[in-house]
Amino acid sequence: MKICPFCKEEIDFGIYRNTVCPKCGKNLHVCLCCRFYDKDASWHCRENIDELVKYVDEPNFCDRFELTNKKIIFEDSREKNKGRKAFDSLFGE
């Protein structure tokens, strides 16, 4: 049985690139929801991947994706980057 890592809703259908949880509306085919995601691993993945996925909270086409059974604390990478861009604009890159 698959479970949404954000809200723990049961998922009884396949997960594809644009699949969202029917309860919380969050995208499910994202690195954060994958059992191979590891923020401390090379390129944040325990699998051998060919390139960095810049936004781990956005849908992707990874064919190694497997839904995790761990609870996820959502972290919007675009919001993180907004703060970094504001800092860089103050002090230059």
Gaussian input, Z-matrix of N, CA and C with variables (Angstrom, degrees):
# hf/3-21g

backbone

0 1
 N
 C     1     B1
 C     2     B2     1     A1
 N     3     B3     2     A2     1     D1
 C     4     B4     3     A3     2     D2
 C     5     B5     4     A4     3     D3
 N     6     B6     5     A5     4     D4
 C     7     B7     6     A6     5     D5
 C     8     B8     7     A7     6     D6
 N     9     B9     8     A8     7     D7
 C    10    B10     9     A9     8     D8
 C    11    B11    10    A10     9     D9
 N    12    B12    11    A11    10    D10
 C    13    B13    12    A12    11    D11
 C    14    B14    13    A13    12    D12
 N    15    B15    14    A14    13    D13
 C    16    B16    15    A15    14    D14
 C    17    B17    16    A16    15    D15
 N    18    B18    17    A17    16    D16
 C    19    B19    18    A18    17    D17
 C    20    B20    19    A19    18    D18
 N    21    B21    20    A20    19    D19
 C    22    B22    21    A21    20    D20
 C    23    B23    22    A22    21    D21
 N    24    B24    23    A23    22    D22
 C    25    B25    24    A24    23    D23
 C    26    B26    25    A25    24    D24
 N    27    B27    26    A26    25    D25
 C    28    B28    27    A27    26    D26
 C    29    B29    28    A28    27    D27
 N    30    B30    29    A29    28    D28
 C    31    B31    30    A30    29    D29
 C    32    B32    31    A31    30    D30
 N    33    B33    32    A32    31    D31
 C    34    B34    33    A33    32    D32
 C    35    B35    34    A34    33    D33
 N    36    B36    35    A35    34    D34
 C    37    B37    36    A36    35    D35
 C    38    B38    37    A37    36    D36
 N    39    B39    38    A38    37    D37
 C    40    B40    39    A39    38    D38
 C    41    B41    40    A40    39    D39
 N    42    B42    41    A41    40    D40
 C    43    B43    42    A42    41    D41
 C    44    B44    43    A43    42    D42
 N    45    B45    44    A44    43    D43
 C    46    B46    45    A45    44    D44
 C    47    B47    46    A46    45    D45
 N    48    B48    47    A47    46    D46
 C    49    B49    48    A48    47    D47
 C    50    B50    49    A49    48    D48
 N    51    B51    50    A50    49    D49
 C    52    B52    51    A51    50    D50
 C    53    B53    52    A52    51    D51
 N    54    B54    53    A53    52    D52
 C    55    B55    54    A54    53    D53
 C    56    B56    55    A55    54    D54
 N    57    B57    56    A56    55    D55
 C    58    B58    57    A57    56    D56
 C    59    B59    58    A58    57    D57
 N    60    B60    59    A59    58    D58
 C    61    B61    60    A60    59    D59
 C    62    B62    61    A61    60    D60
 N    63    B63    62    A62    61    D61
 C    64    B64    63    A63    62    D62
 C    65    B65    64    A64    63    D63
 N    66    B66    65    A65    64    D64
 C    67    B67    66    A66    65    D65
 C    68    B68    67    A67    66    D66
 N    69    B69    68    A68    67    D67
 C    70    B70    69    A69    68    D68
 C    71    B71    70    A70    69    D69
 N    72    B72    71    A71    70    D70
 C    73    B73    72    A72    71    D71
 C    74    B74    73    A73    72    D72
 N    75    B75    74    A74    73    D73
 C    76    B76    75    A75    74    D74
 C    77    B77    76    A76    75    D75
 N    78    B78    77    A77    76    D76
 C    79    B79    78    A78    77    D77
 C    80    B80    79    A79    78    D78
 N    81    B81    80    A80    79    D79
 C    82    B82    81    A81    80    D80
 C    83    B83    82    A82    81    D81
 N    84    B84    83    A83    82    D82
 C    85    B85    84    A84    83    D83
 C    86    B86    85    A85    84    D84
 N    87    B87    86    A86    85    D85
 C    88    B88    87    A87    86    D86
 C    89    B89    88    A88    87    D87
 N    90    B90    89    A89    88    D88
 C    91    B91    90    A90    89    D89
 C    92    B92    91    A91    90    D90
 N    93    B93    92    A92    91    D91
 C    94    B94    93    A93    92    D92
 C    95    B95    94    A94    93    D93
 N    96    B96    95    A95    94    D94
 C    97    B97    96    A96    95    D95
 C    98    B98    97    A97    96    D96
 N    99    B99    98    A98    97    D97
 C   100   B100    99    A99    98    D98
 C   101   B101   100   A100    99    D99
 N   102   B102   101   A101   100   D100
 C   103   B103   102   A102   101   D101
 C   104   B104   103   A103   102   D102
 N   105   B105   104   A104   103   D103
 C   106   B106   105   A105   104   D104
 C   107   B107   106   A106   105   D105
 N   108   B108   107   A107   106   D106
 C   109   B109   108   A108   107   D107
 C   110   B110   109   A109   108   D108
 N   111   B111   110   A110   109   D109
 C   112   B112   111   A111   110   D110
 C   113   B113   112   A112   111   D111
 N   114   B114   113   A113   112   D112
 C   115   B115   114   A114   113   D113
 C   116   B116   115   A115   114   D114
 N   117   B117   116   A116   115   D115
 C   118   B118   117   A117   116   D116
 C   119   B119   118   A118   117   D117
 N   120   B120   119   A119   118   D118
 C   121   B121   120   A120   119   D119
 C   122   B122   121   A121   120   D120
 N   123   B123   122   A122   121   D121
 C   124   B124   123   A123   122   D122
 C   125   B125   124   A124   123   D123
 N   126   B126   125   A125   124   D124
 C   127   B127   126   A126   125   D125
 C   128   B128   127   A127   126   D126
 N   129   B129   128   A128   127   D127
 C   130   B130   129   A129   128   D128
 C   131   B131   130   A130   129   D129
 N   132   B132   131   A131   130   D130
 C   133   B133   132   A132   131   D131
 C   134   B134   133   A133   132   D132
 N   135   B135   134   A134   133   D133
 C   136   B136   135   A135   134   D134
 C   137   B137   136   A136   135   D135
 N   138   B138   137   A137   136   D136
 C   139   B139   138   A138   137   D137
 C   140   B140   139   A139   138   D138
 N   141   B141   140   A140   139   D139
 C   142   B142   141   A141   140   D140
 C   143   B143   142   A142   141   D141
 N   144   B144   143   A143   142   D142
 C   145   B145   144   A144   143   D143
 C   146   B146   145   A145   144   D144
 N   147   B147   146   A146   145   D145
 C   148   B148   147   A147   146   D146
 C   149   B149   148   A148   147   D147
 N   150   B150   149   A149   148   D148
 C   151   B151   150   A150   149   D149
 C   152   B152   151   A151   150   D150
 N   153   B153   152   A152   151   D151
 C   154   B154   153   A153   152   D152
 C   155   B155   154   A154   153   D153
 N   156   B156   155   A155   154   D154
 C   157   B157   156   A156   155   D155
 C   158   B158   157   A157   156   D156
 N   159   B159   158   A158   157   D157
 C   160   B160   159   A159   158   D158
 C   161   B161   160   A160   159   D159
 N   162   B162   161   A161   160   D160
 C   163   B163   162   A162   161   D161
 C   164   B164   163   A163   162   D162
 N   165   B165   164   A164   163   D163
 C   166   B166   165   A165   164   D164
 C   167   B167   166   A166   165   D165
 N   168   B168   167   A167   166   D166
 C   169   B169   168   A168   167   D167
 C   170   B170   169   A169   168   D168
 N   171   B171   170   A170   169   D169
 C   172   B172   171   A171   170   D170
 C   173   B173   172   A172   171   D171
 N   174   B174   173   A173   172   D172
 C   175   B175   174   A174   173   D173
 C   176   B176   175   A175   174   D174
 N   177   B177   176   A176   175   D175
 C   178   B178   177   A177   176   D176
 C   179   B179   178   A178   177   D177
 N   180   B180   179   A179   178   D178
 C   181   B181   180   A180   179   D179
 C   182   B182   181   A181   180   D180
 N   183   B183   182   A182   181   D181
 C   184   B184   183   A183   182   D182
 C   185   B185   184   A184   183   D183
 N   186   B186   185   A185   184   D184
 C   187   B187   186   A186   185   D185
 C   188   B188   187   A187   186   D186
 N   189   B189   188   A188   187   D187
 C   190   B190   189   A189   188   D188
 C   191   B191   190   A190   189   D189
 N   192   B192   191   A191   190   D190
 C   193   B193   192   A192   191   D191
 C   194   B194   193   A193   192   D192
 N   195   B195   194   A194   193   D193
 C   196   B196   195   A195   194   D194
 C   197   B197   196   A196   195   D195
 N   198   B198   197   A197   196   D196
 C   199   B199   198   A198   197   D197
 C   200   B200   199   A199   198   D198
 N   201   B201   200   A200   199   D199
 C   202   B202   201   A201   200   D200
 C   203   B203   202   A202   201   D201
 N   204   B204   203   A203   202   D202
 C   205   B205   204   A204   203   D203
 C   206   B206   205   A205   204   D204
 N   207   B207   206   A206   205   D205
 C   208   B208   207   A207   206   D206
 C   209   B209   208   A208   207   D207
 N   210   B210   209   A209   208   D208
 C   211   B211   210   A210   209   D209
 C   212   B212   211   A211   210   D210
 N   213   B213   212   A212   211   D211
 C   214   B214   213   A213   212   D212
 C   215   B215   214   A214   213   D213
 N   216   B216   215   A215   214   D214
 C   217   B217   216   A216   215   D215
 C   218   B218   217   A217   216   D216
 N   219   B219   218   A218   217   D217
 C   220   B220   219   A219   218   D218
 C   221   B221   220   A220   219   D219
 N   222   B222   221   A221   220   D220
 C   223   B223   222   A222   221   D221
 C   224   B224   223   A223   222   D222
 N   225   B225   224   A224   223   D223
 C   226   B226   225   A225   224   D224
 C   227   B227   226   A226   225   D225
 N   228   B228   227   A227   226   D226
 C   229   B229   228   A228   227   D227
 C   230   B230   229   A229   228   D228
 N   231   B231   230   A230   229   D229
 C   232   B232   231   A231   230   D230
 C   233   B233   232   A232   231   D231
 N   234   B234   233   A233   232   D232
 C   235   B235   234   A234   233   D233
 C   236   B236   235   A235   234   D234
 N   237   B237   236   A236   235   D235
 C   238   B238   237   A237   236   D236
 C   239   B239   238   A238   237   D237
 N   240   B240   239   A239   238   D238
 C   241   B241   240   A240   239   D239
 C   242   B242   241   A241   240   D240
 N   243   B243   242   A242   241   D241
 C   244   B244   243   A243   242   D242
 C   245   B245   244   A244   243   D243
 N   246   B246   245   A245   244   D244
 C   247   B247   246   A246   245   D245
 C   248   B248   247   A247   246   D246
 N   249   B249   248   A248   247   D247
 C   250   B250   249   A249   248   D248
 C   251   B251   250   A250   249   D249
 N   252   B252   251   A251   250   D250
 C   253   B253   252   A252   251   D251
 C   254   B254   253   A253   252   D252
 N   255   B255   254   A254   253   D253
 C   256   B256   255   A255   254   D254
 C   257   B257   256   A256   255   D255
 N   258   B258   257   A257   256   D256
 C   259   B259   258   A258   257   D257
 C   260   B260   259   A259   258   D258
 N   261   B261   260   A260   259   D259
 C   262   B262   261   A261   260   D260
 C   263   B263   262   A262   261   D261
 N   264   B264   263   A263   262   D262
 C   265   B265   264   A264   263   D263
 C   266   B266   265   A265   264   D264
 N   267   B267   266   A266   265   D265
 C   268   B268   267   A267   266   D266
 C   269   B269   268   A268   267   D267
 N   270   B270   269   A269   268   D268
 C   271   B271   270   A270   269   D269
 C   272   B272   271   A271   270   D270
 N   273   B273   272   A272   271   D271
 C   274   B274   273   A273   272   D272
 C   275   B275   274   A274   273   D273
 N   276   B276   275   A275   274   D274
 C   277   B277   276   A276   275   D275
 C   278   B278   277   A277   276   D276

   B1=1.4558
   B2=1.5294
   B3=1.3184
   B4=1.4539
   B5=1.5219
   B6=1.3270
   B7=1.4605
   B8=1.5262
   B9=1.3281
   B10=1.4620
   B11=1.5269
   B12=1.3371
   B13=1.4641
   B14=1.5216
   B15=1.3218
   B16=1.4654
   B17=1.5212
   B18=1.3352
   B19=1.4729
   B20=1.5280
   B21=1.3258
   B22=1.4744
   B23=1.5294
   B24=1.3322
   B25=1.4663
   B26=1.5342
   B27=1.3328
   B28=1.4626
   B29=1.5216
   B30=1.3198
   B31=1.4586
   B32=1.5190
   B33=1.3259
   B34=1.4651
   B35=1.5282
   B36=1.3421
   B37=1.4562
   B38=1.5240
   B39=1.3265
   B40=1.4615
   B41=1.5165
   B42=1.3120
   B43=1.4591
   B44=1.5239
   B45=1.3190
   B46=1.4563
   B47=1.5199
   B48=1.3075
   B49=1.4644
   B50=1.5242
   B51=1.3056
   B52=1.4690
   B53=1.5272
   B54=1.3149
   B55=1.4575
   B56=1.5258
   B57=1.3283
   B58=1.4628
   B59=1.5256
   B60=1.2994
   B61=1.4594
   B62=1.5341
   B63=1.3319
   B64=1.4631
   B65=1.5320
   B66=1.3210
   B67=1.4645
   B68=1.5371
   B69=1.3522
   B70=1.4731
   B71=1.5247
   B72=1.3396
   B73=1.4475
   B74=1.5212
   B75=1.3129
   B76=1.4647
   B77=1.5248
   B78=1.3331
   B79=1.4560
   B80=1.5223
   B81=1.3205
   B82=1.4611
   B83=1.5266
   B84=1.3341
   B85=1.4710
   B86=1.5216
   B87=1.3296
   B88=1.4628
   B89=1.5169
   B90=1.3193
   B91=1.4693
   B92=1.5272
   B93=1.3289
   B94=1.4601
   B95=1.5293
   B96=1.3191
   B97=1.4648
   B98=1.5275
   B99=1.3018
   B100=1.4727
   B101=1.5231
   B102=1.3077
   B103=1.4700
   B104=1.5254
   B105=1.3330
   B106=1.4608
   B107=1.5240
   B108=1.3280
   B109=1.4670
   B110=1.5257
   B111=1.3321
   B112=1.4587
   B113=1.5209
   B114=1.3206
   B115=1.4623
   B116=1.5205
   B117=1.3296
   B118=1.4607
   B119=1.5241
   B120=1.3233
   B121=1.4625
   B122=1.5261
   B123=1.3165
   B124=1.4554
   B125=1.5169
   B126=1.3085
   B127=1.4649
   B128=1.5188
   B129=1.3159
   B130=1.4669
   B131=1.5258
   B132=1.3313
   B133=1.4563
   B134=1.5218
   B135=1.3511
   B136=1.4609
   B137=1.5257
   B138=1.3261
   B139=1.4573
   B140=1.5338
   B141=1.3079
   B142=1.4578
   B143=1.5304
   B144=1.3349
   B145=1.4628
   B146=1.5273
   B147=1.3315
   B148=1.4568
   B149=1.5192
   B150=1.3268
   B151=1.4589
   B152=1.5226
   B153=1.3142
   B154=1.4646
   B155=1.5170
   B156=1.3233
   B157=1.4606
   B158=1.5246
   B159=1.3219
   B160=1.4621
   B161=1.5237
   B162=1.3348
   B163=1.4573
   B164=1.5258
   B165=1.3111
   B166=1.4695
   B167=1.5244
   B168=1.3280
   B169=1.4629
   B170=1.5214
   B171=1.3309
   B172=1.4604
   B173=1.5262
   B174=1.3327
   B175=1.4701
   B176=1.5298
   B177=1.3341
   B178=1.4564
   B179=1.5308
   B180=1.3201
   B181=1.4639
   B182=1.5257
   B183=1.3016
   B184=1.4718
   B185=1.5349
   B186=1.3324
   B187=1.4639
   B188=1.5252
   B189=1.3293
   B190=1.4667
   B191=1.5330
   B192=1.3177
   B193=1.4630
   B194=1.5261
   B195=1.3244
   B196=1.4652
   B197=1.5194
   B198=1.3146
   B199=1.4575
   B200=1.5219
   B201=1.3143
   B202=1.4575
   B203=1.5249
   B204=1.3088
   B205=1.4609
   B206=1.5295
   B207=1.3375
   B208=1.4602
   B209=1.5221
   B210=1.3169
   B211=1.4663
   B212=1.5274
   B213=1.3198
   B214=1.4587
   B215=1.5212
   B216=1.3183
   B217=1.4567
   B218=1.5187
   B219=1.3315
   B220=1.4556
   B221=1.5095
   B222=1.3231
   B223=1.4515
   B224=1.5248
   B225=1.2976
   B226=1.4572
   B227=1.5231
   B228=1.3261
   B229=1.4597
   B230=1.5296
   B231=1.3246
   B232=1.4632
   B233=1.5208
   B234=1.3349
   B235=1.4685
   B236=1.5252
   B237=1.3306
   B238=1.4584
   B239=1.5181
   B240=1.3161
   B241=1.4557
   B242=1.5197
   B243=1.3394
   B244=1.4578
   B245=1.5259
   B246=1.3063
   B247=1.4590
   B248=1.5187
   B249=1.3159
   B250=1.4662
   B251=1.5248
   B252=1.3322
   B253=1.4693
   B254=1.5214
   B255=1.3210
   B256=1.4678
   B257=1.5309
   B258=1.3146
   B259=1.4656
   B260=1.5157
   B261=1.3401
   B262=1.4576
   B263=1.5239
   B264=1.3330
   B265=1.4672
   B266=1.5265
   B267=1.3218
   B268=1.4614
   B269=1.5191
   B270=1.3484
   B271=1.4534
   B272=1.5244
   B273=1.3145
   B274=1.4603
   B275=1.5142
   B276=1.3147
   B277=1.4639
   B278=1.4507
   A1=109.27
   A2=116.63
   A3=122.30
   A4=109.19
   A5=115.34
   A6=121.55
   A7=108.67
   A8=117.00
   A9=121.28
   A10=108.91
   A11=118.10
   A12=120.07
   A13=113.71
   A14=118.13
   A15=120.90
   A16=112.12
   A17=116.64
   A18=119.69
   A19=113.53
   A20=117.51
   A21=124.38
   A22=114.02
   A23=117.42
   A24=121.60
   A25=109.26
   A26=117.04
   A27=120.84
   A28=109.70
   A29=116.23
   A30=122.90
   A31=106.86
   A32=116.44
   A33=119.67
   A34=111.50
   A35=116.16
   A36=121.33
   A37=108.49
   A38=116.69
   A39=121.31
   A40=112.36
   A41=115.71
   A42=120.85
   A43=108.42
   A44=114.62
   A45=122.00
   A46=109.01
   A47=118.43
   A48=122.42
   A49=113.45
   A50=119.31
   A51=121.58
   A52=113.67
   A53=117.61
   A54=121.17
   A55=110.32
   A56=115.57
   A57=120.72
   A58=108.87
   A59=115.94
   A60=121.21
   A61=108.68
   A62=117.82
   A63=119.64
   A64=113.46
   A65=117.47
   A66=120.40
   A67=112.15
   A68=117.27
   A69=119.31
   A70=113.30
   A71=117.75
   A72=121.10
   A73=115.77
   A74=118.07
   A75=120.84
   A76=110.10
   A77=115.91
   A78=121.23
   A79=109.81
   A80=116.43
   A81=120.59
   A82=113.72
   A83=117.77
   A84=119.89
   A85=109.30
   A86=115.57
   A87=123.27
   A88=108.25
   A89=116.43
   A90=120.54
   A91=112.40
   A92=117.33
   A93=120.61
   A94=112.51
   A95=117.25
   A96=121.90
   A97=112.78
   A98=117.15
   A99=120.76
   A100=110.87
   A101=116.01
   A102=119.71
   A103=112.15
   A104=118.52
   A105=122.03
   A106=112.83
   A107=118.02
   A108=120.99
   A109=109.57
   A110=114.83
   A111=121.41
   A112=106.90
   A113=116.84
   A114=119.84
   A115=112.71
   A116=117.85
   A117=121.33
   A118=113.32
   A119=117.99
   A120=122.01
   A121=110.44
   A122=115.07
   A123=120.40
   A124=109.70
   A125=116.70
   A126=123.85
   A127=111.99
   A128=117.89
   A129=125.23
   A130=113.54
   A131=117.61
   A132=120.44
   A133=110.45
   A134=116.16
   A135=120.71
   A136=111.98
   A137=117.01
   A138=121.75
   A139=108.50
   A140=115.83
   A141=120.47
   A142=108.50
   A143=116.81
   A144=120.88
   A145=109.52
   A146=116.11
   A147=121.69
   A148=114.62
   A149=117.21
   A150=119.40
   A151=111.13
   A152=114.96
   A153=122.15
   A154=110.39
   A155=116.59
   A156=121.92
   A157=105.45
   A158=116.22
   A159=121.11
   A160=112.89
   A161=117.11
   A162=120.91
   A163=109.02
   A164=116.85
   A165=122.00
   A166=112.82
   A167=117.15
   A168=121.31
   A169=112.21
   A170=117.82
   A171=121.96
   A172=110.49
   A173=117.52
   A174=121.12
   A175=111.99
   A176=115.51
   A177=120.13
   A178=110.04
   A179=115.58
   A180=121.45
   A181=112.37
   A182=119.44
   A183=122.35
   A184=110.46
   A185=115.67
   A186=119.06
   A187=112.53
   A188=117.47
   A189=121.23
   A190=111.92
   A191=116.94
   A192=122.35
   A193=112.31
   A194=115.62
   A195=123.10
   A196=106.79
   A197=117.02
   A198=121.49
   A199=110.94
   A200=116.25
   A201=121.23
   A202=110.71
   A203=116.19
   A204=120.40
   A205=110.25
   A206=117.20
   A207=122.05
   A208=110.96
   A209=116.21
   A210=122.44
   A211=108.55
   A212=116.87
   A213=122.86
   A214=109.97
   A215=115.48
   A216=120.83
   A217=105.33
   A218=116.55
   A219=121.53
   A220=111.41
   A221=115.45
   A222=122.18
   A223=107.07
   A224=117.80
   A225=122.37
   A226=109.51
   A227=117.31
   A228=121.34
   A229=112.21
   A230=117.78
   A231=119.36
   A232=110.18
   A233=117.53
   A234=120.94
   A235=110.06
   A236=117.41
   A237=120.64
   A238=110.22
   A239=116.68
   A240=120.97
   A241=111.97
   A242=118.78
   A243=121.26
   A244=109.91
   A245=116.99
   A246=120.83
   A247=111.71
   A248=116.13
   A249=120.52
   A250=110.73
   A251=116.68
   A252=120.55
   A253=110.60
   A254=117.43
   A255=120.86
   A256=109.87
   A257=117.22
   A258=121.48
   A259=110.76
   A260=116.43
   A261=120.97
   A262=112.42
   A263=117.07
   A264=119.65
   A265=111.02
   A266=117.73
   A267=121.19
   A268=112.41
   A269=115.66
   A270=120.30
   A271=114.26
   A272=117.15
   A273=120.74
   A274=110.86
   A275=115.85
   A276=119.68
   A277=110.78
   D1=135.22
   D2=178.03
   D3=-96.59
   D4=145.63
   D5=-178.84
   D6=-135.03
   D7=136.03
   D8=176.46
   D9=-60.84
   D10=124.57
   D11=-179.44
   D12=-70.25
   D13=-12.93
   D14=179.91
   D15=-88.40
   D16=-47.81
   D17=-172.88
   D18=-120.90
   D19=-3.74
   D20=178.05
   D21=71.19
   D22=18.76
   D23=174.24
   D24=-69.09
   D25=139.82
   D26=176.61
   D27=-68.40
   D28=135.37
   D29=178.61
   D30=-114.36
   D31=112.43
   D32=-176.62
   D33=-112.89
   D34=33.22
   D35=179.26
   D36=-143.21
   D37=167.61
   D38=179.68
   D39=-68.05
   D40=152.66
   D41=-179.80
   D42=-110.57
   D43=119.27
   D44=-179.56
   D45=-120.73
   D46=179.89
   D47=-173.12
   D48=-51.01
   D49=-42.59
   D50=-175.10
   D51=-103.79
   D52=20.21
   D53=-179.61
   D54=-74.33
   D55=130.92
   D56=175.65
   D57=-120.32
   D58=155.49
   D59=177.28
   D60=-70.06
   D61=130.87
   D62=-179.73
   D63=-67.00
   D64=-20.17
   D65=-178.61
   D66=-91.02
   D67=-55.04
   D68=-174.45
   D69=-98.04
   D70=-14.08
   D71=176.47
   D72=78.71
   D73=7.33
   D74=-179.70
   D75=-82.74
   D76=147.36
   D77=176.53
   D78=-65.05
   D79=138.44
   D80=-177.81
   D81=-101.57
   D82=-28.31
   D83=-178.71
   D84=-90.81
   D85=64.04
   D86=178.87
   D87=-128.67
   D88=156.31
   D89=-178.47
   D90=-54.39
   D91=-40.20
   D92=-179.06
   D93=-56.91
   D94=-28.55
   D95=-177.66
   D96=-93.64
   D97=0.85
   D98=-176.64
   D99=-90.46
   D100=142.68
   D101=179.86
   D102=-68.60
   D103=-15.61
   D104=179.12
   D105=-91.91
   D106=-6.71
   D107=-179.77
   D108=-66.89
   D109=131.50
   D110=178.36
   D111=-150.81
   D112=109.65
   D113=-175.72
   D114=-62.32
   D115=-18.30
   D116=-179.84
   D117=-94.81
   D118=-6.64
   D119=-179.84
   D120=-85.96
   D121=164.22
   D122=175.66
   D123=-58.15
   D124=127.13
   D125=-177.50
   D126=54.42
   D127=26.20
   D128=175.75
   D129=62.77
   D130=25.45
   D131=-178.07
   D132=-140.83
   D133=134.85
   D134=177.64
   D135=-81.17
   D136=-7.96
   D137=175.13
   D138=-92.09
   D139=160.28
   D140=177.58
   D141=-83.66
   D142=100.07
   D143=-178.24
   D144=-106.49
   D145=158.17
   D146=-173.88
   D147=-83.30
   D148=-25.44
   D149=-178.26
   D150=-151.96
   D151=157.71
   D152=178.99
   D153=-67.63
   D154=136.74
   D155=171.15
   D156=-95.64
   D157=111.93
   D158=-172.36
   D159=-66.67
   D160=-43.56
   D161=-177.89
   D162=-112.26
   D163=100.63
   D164=-175.63
   D165=-74.21
   D166=-5.50
   D167=179.64
   D168=-107.62
   D169=11.15
   D170=178.66
   D171=-115.35
   D172=149.47
   D173=-178.34
   D174=-56.82
   D175=144.55
   D176=179.23
   D177=-141.20
   D178=177.23
   D179=-176.38
   D180=-105.30
   D181=17.74
   D182=-176.18
   D183=-58.33
   D184=127.69
   D185=179.80
   D186=-88.71
   D187=-1.51
   D188=176.67
   D189=-94.65
   D190=-1.01
   D191=-175.31
   D192=-57.36
   D193=130.21
   D194=171.66
   D195=-137.82
   D196=126.13
   D197=-177.59
   D198=-60.25
   D199=131.71
   D200=179.15
   D201=-78.39
   D202=162.70
   D203=174.54
   D204=-108.49
   D205=9.73
   D206=-179.95
   D207=-91.66
   D208=152.72
   D209=175.61
   D210=-72.81
   D211=135.39
   D212=-177.96
   D213=-108.69
   D214=134.93
   D215=170.26
   D216=-100.52
   D217=113.41
   D218=-172.63
   D219=-66.87
   D220=132.37
   D221=178.93
   D222=-131.98
   D223=110.93
   D224=-176.78
   D225=-80.94
   D226=108.74
   D227=-176.11
   D228=-65.84
   D229=-26.83
   D230=177.67
   D231=-67.11
   D232=-37.73
   D233=178.56
   D234=-66.07
   D235=-39.91
   D236=177.09
   D237=-60.55
   D238=-43.14
   D239=-177.78
   D240=-69.08
   D241=-29.15
   D242=177.19
   D243=-62.02
   D244=-43.07
   D245=178.37
   D246=-64.61
   D247=-40.83
   D248=178.90
   D249=-64.55
   D250=-41.69
   D251=179.33
   D252=-64.39
   D253=-39.47
   D254=178.38
   D255=-64.12
   D256=-42.36
   D257=177.51
   D258=-61.86
   D259=-47.32
   D260=179.99
   D261=-61.68
   D262=-35.65
   D263=179.91
   D264=-68.92
   D265=-28.15
   D266=177.18
   D267=-74.57
   D268=-43.34
   D269=-171.73
   D270=-113.68
   D271=3.22
   D272=-179.36
   D273=78.78
   D274=160.31
   D275=-176.85
   D276=-87.37

